Amino acid sequence: MKNMDWVSLIEAGYNLDGTDQQWLENVLDKAVPLFDRGFWPSILTYRYTPTTVDIDHVVTKGPPEIIKPLFDNSTNWSPGAVDQIYRGIASIESLSSIVYPDFPKLRTTFGKRTKGMSDMLAVWAHTGIGSGLKICRAFPTSVIPTALERKRWPLVASHLGAALRLRSVTCNLSFDDSQIEAILDPSGKVHDAREGATKISVREILRKKVCQIEQLRTRAGRSNPDTAMNNWESLIQGRWSLVDRFDTDQRRFVVAIKNDPAHPDPRGLSVQERQIVEYVGLGRSSKEISYILGISSSAITNCTARAQEKMGLSSRTELAAFFAPAGLRAKLAEVSIAGEDLLVGTYPLINESQVSTLTDAERTILGHILSGSTNKDIATRRHTSDRTVANQVQSIFDKLHVRSRSELAAQLQNTA
């Protein structure tokens, strides 16, 4: 992949002007040179619940008839396939890697609907509040993401998810809008600060971040996209997105807009804990969540531990299984027993086809992993070495195309 302008794609995401359709067209225009394999580049936005998916907007540079198949796979495919395509945990994957292994007949179905194209490579950007964006390209043969695509697109996706969340709550934004909590100029000078940005220490953080991002947006900064993306988090201090706004004299300012995912939670989780566990349920690692929310890795670890304790769960793996988009919380039912209201649910059985490649020993270890056991615990139970268990766990990860225990739990819940 060529060293192209990835920063411009992030900038397009945070451009709040225009209609949703115009915004998608602009984002797709910036994405096409970077996502330069395959045919018919397309982009769409959607909203989802544990049981429904609704497509909002679709823009394609392919033939108009490609739009119908893009809509169809949200309504006419099996629930398990829809889970993978819209509620799934991936940031960039293909149908060959996440859908066809469990639903092989869909390859033929997809090919018939798309003029012989048999695969699709897609980037998913989740907002963390039940909506998302997908950028995709069609391929005549099977495809998998390259190592560089896996490295860069998840970072861009976190910005596009934040930008989509921002667009859902801001309309005709003015400098007096209550969601704007600080106004700075490109030099980092603070012109106004209110609500959560009034403390001197917070204003200094915003000042430094504006100066840093301004440097990343220079020609020299754009020439090193990995450094630029690694140093431009999608949220500042877990609260603000930084967006350009122009006054009536066309002077440019940078405004800090409150853009953290809103999650009131009846289980006693704080807003930040709920924000974090939503991404745990999507299989995101602590490092990824840290980048998405602009919170330190240690804070992610502490919040995850508190959430586990509050919910009576023994491990992050169980937490991921619970908060997976199609996990236990999607299957809870309210019942009344002896005058007391209770929530009752069951974990679904794992789809046999999902684990068909595992050996008997690996299936046993999988059961221990899903119950929250560490490698050391499993080694003690099986009277073997920690290294042997570590190798077997890695083999399970490789066969099921996941990178961690939480991603494993989330994926198996979504396909159960």
N, C-alpha and C positions, 0 to 999 in steps of 0.2 A: 504494500500500500504506500502511495506516495506521501511525502511530507507536506500535506496540504493544510488549509486554514480551518482547523477544528475550532478555534476560538470564535470564528464568525458564526458557527452553528449555535454555540451557547448564547451569543449575542442575539441571534434571531429568536431563540426561545424566550428571552426576557424582553422582547419588544412587544409591549402591550397594545400597540396601536392596531386599528383595523378590526375586521370581523374575524370570527373563528376560522372561517374558510380561508381568508386572506393570510391569517397567521400560519395555518397549515401549509399553504402554498409556499410561503417564504421559508419555513423550516425545511420543507422538502427540497427546495432549490439549493439550500446550503448543504443538505445532507447528501445529495446525489453524487457530487465529486468525491466524497469520502467513502460512500457505500457503493463502490464502483464495480461491483460484480453482478452478473445476472441481468434480468430483463424487467421492464415495467415497474420502476420504482413507484411505490405508493405509500400513503400515510393515512392513518385513521385514528379517531379518538372514540372511546367507549366508556360506559359505566357498567358496573357489575355488582351483584349481590351474590350470596352463596347459591342462589337458584336461578338467577336471570342475568342476561347480558344484553345491553342495548347499545347499538352503534350510533354515534352522534354525527360525525362528519367523515367523509372519505375524499381524498384527493389522489389521483393517479396520473402518471405520465405515460401509462400504457393505453391500450384500446379501451374505449368506454365499457365494453362488455366484461372487462375484468372486475368491475366494481361489484357485479352481482355475486360472483364467487366469494369475494371478500366479505360481503354481508352474509352469504349463505352459511359459512362455517360457524357463525354464531348462533344459528337457529336450527339448521338441519343435520348437524353432526351429533354424534353421541355425547351425552353429558361429560364423560371422561375426557374426550378429545377437546371439548370446549373449555374444560378446566385447565388443560395444559396450554391452550392457545391464548386464553384471556386472563385466567386467574392464576396461572402458573408462576413458578419461581424464577424463571430464566430472565436474564437481561439480553442475551443474544443467543439464539439457537435456530435450528432448522426443523421442519416437520419430520425429516428423517431421523433426527436425534431425539426428539421428545414426544412425537405422536405416533409415527408409523410402527415403532417397535411394539406398541400395545394395540394399535388399531391398523393393521396392515392393509385392510381393504380400502382405507381412505386414500391411499396413494392412487389407486385407479379412479376413484371418485373425483379427486382433485384434478387429475390429468384430463378427465372428460370435460370438466368445467372450465379449464384454463388452456384450451388449445394445445394439449399435449405436454404442458409444463408439469413436471412430476414432483417438484419440491419447492419450498419457499424458505428463505433465510430472513429472519425478522429480529428487530430490536424492540424490546418492550421498555416503556418508561411508566412506572407506577407512581401515582400521587400519594399513596398511603391512606387514602380516604375513599376507596372504592371506585376509582376511575383510572384510566390509563391511556397511553398512546402507543401505537405500533407503526414502525417504519419497516417495509418489507420489499423484497425483490423475488421474482420467480426464476426458477432454474429448470432446464430440461432434464437434468440428471441429479442424483443425490449430491448434497453439499453439506459441509460443516464449517463453522467459523474458524478463521485463522487465529493464531496466537495473538497477533496484534489487534485483531478485531475484538477478541475477548478482553484484551487489556484496556482498550480505549472506549468502546461503546458503553460499557456499564457506567463509566464516569459521565459521559454525555447524557446517558439516560437519566441519571439522578437529577441533572439540571432540567431536562425536559419535563420530568415528573413534577419538579418544583414549579416550573413555569406554567404547566397546565393547571396545577392547583391554584396558582396565583391568578390565572385568567378566570377561574371559576368564581372568585370572590371579589374581583376588582372590575369595575365598569366605569368608564369616563373618569378615571382617577385624577383628582386635583391635589394640589399641595396641601389643602386643608383636610384631606381625607383622614379619618381617624386611624386607618391602618398604617399610614405613614408616620413613623415614630422618630425619624431623623432625616434632615436634609443637609447634604454636604455638596461642596463643589468638587471638581475633579482633582484639585490639589489636596483634598482631605479636610479642608476647613469646614467646621460644623456651623451651619447657619441657623439651625433650629433642632431641638431635641425635646421629645415629650414621651409620656408613658414610660415604657421600659428602657428608654435610651437616655434618661436624664442624668444618671450617675457619670461622674467624670471618668471613671475607669472604663465604663461601657463606651462612652464617646471616643475614648482613645483607641479602643479596639476597632470601632467602626472607621475611625480616621486611618489607622494603619492598613485595614483591609481594603479601603477604597484606593489608597496609594499603591498597594500591592497589585490589585486587579488592573488599575490603570497601566502599570508597567507591563503586565501580562498581555495587554491589548495593543502594545506597540508592535512595530514590525519585528523587532528583536524577540519580543515575547512570543509572538505567533510562530516564530521559526522553530521553537522547541515545544511542540504541543503537549508532550508528556509532562514536562515541568509546569506548563500553564494549567493543564487540567488538574494536576495533583495539588496545586496551590490555590485553586478557585473552588471552594466548597459550595455546595448548592444551598446551604443555609449558614448564617453567621450566628454562633452561639445558640444554635438550635431554635432560632426565632425569626431572623430577618433574611429576606432576599434583597439584593442591591440591584436597583433598576434605574436606567437613565430616564429623566424627564426634562422637558424644555419649558421655560417660561415664555411669556408673551413676546419677549425680545429675542427668543431663540437661544438664550443662554442655557447651556447644559448643566444640570445638577444630577447628583446621584442620591436617590431616596432609599431609605431602609424601610421596607414594607414588612409588617408582621405577617408571616406566611407559614407558621408551624402548623402541622396537621392537627385538627381539632378532634379530640376523642373523649367526650365525657364517658365515664366508665362506672357502672353500678357495682363492680366487684371491688371497689376501693383502690383501684390503680390510679396513680397520679396521671396528669395529662402527659408528662414526659415518659412515664413508664408505658403508657398505652401506645404512644407514638413508636416507641422502640419495639414493643412486642408485636406490633402490626408488621414491622419489617422482619422480625425474627420469623414470623409466620410465612413470610415470602421466601424464607431460606437465606436471607442476607447474613453475611458474617458480621462480627463486631466492627471490623475495619471498614466494611462497606457502609454500615449504618452510621459510623462515625463521619464518613464523608457526606452521606446524604443529609444528615441532620446537623452537621457542624458541631458535634459534641465529642469530647475526648473519649478514647477507647475505655479508659477506666470508669468514666461515668456510665458508658453503655453496660459494662460488666456489673456495676453496682445496681443499676436500675433493673437489669435482667434478674439478678439475684433477689431483689426485693419483690419483683412481680411473681417469681416462682414461689416465694414464701407466702405472699398474700393469697395465692391461688391454691396452695397446698400441693404444688407439683414438685417432683424430686429432681428435675433436671431441665436444662435448656432444650433438650430433645423433646420432652413432653410439652414444654411451652410452645415449641414450634409446631408440634402436631395439633395442639389445641387451637392456635391462632392461624393455622393454614386456611386459606380462603374457603376450602371445602372440608375443613377439619371438624373437630367435635362441636365447636360453638355453632356451626351451621346446622347441626342436627339436634340441638337442645329443644326440649318440649317442656312447657310449664304444666305441672299437675298439682292438684290439691289433695293432701292426705291429712286427715284429722284436723282440718281447718288450717293447715300450714301449706303455703305455696312453695313448691320445690321445682328446680330445674333438673330434668332427667335427660341423659344422653348416653350413647354408646359409641365406642370407636368402631368404625367399619373394618371389616376384614380386608386384608391386603389382596389386591388383584393378583391371582396366581401367575398370570402372564408377565407381571411386572418383575417377578423374582425367579423366573424360569431358568435363567442363566446361572443362578447361584448353586453351589454345591450344598450337600446336606449340612456340612459343618458351617458354611457361611450363613445358611438360613438360621441355624441355631444362634450364631453370633449376632445376626440381625435382630433376633428377638431380644437378646440382651441389650443391644444398642438402644432399641426403641423403648425399653423399660428404664433407660437412664444409666445403665452400668458403664463404668469406665473400663479402659483396656486392662487395668490392673485387676479390677473386680472379675472381669471375664476370664482372665488368665488363672485366677485363683479357683474359680468355679470349674474350669475345664482342666485344671492340673497341667498347665502348659506355661510357656514363657511369655512375658510381655511382648517380646519382639515377634513371636509367632502370631499373637493376636493382632498386633499392629499391622503386620503384613496381610492378614486375612481381612481386616477392616478396610485397608486400602484397596484390596481386590474388590470388595463389595462396592466401595465408592466408584471405582473405575467401571465396573460392570453396569452400575445404575446411573452413571454419568452425573455424579454429585461430588461436592468438594468437602462436605462437613456433615456432622451428625444432624444438625438442625435442618440443613437443606435436604438431607435424606428423609427425615420425618415429614417435612412439609410436602415433599414430592409424593411420598407414598400415601399420605392423606388425600392429596388432590386426585390421585388416580385410583383410589379404592372404590 
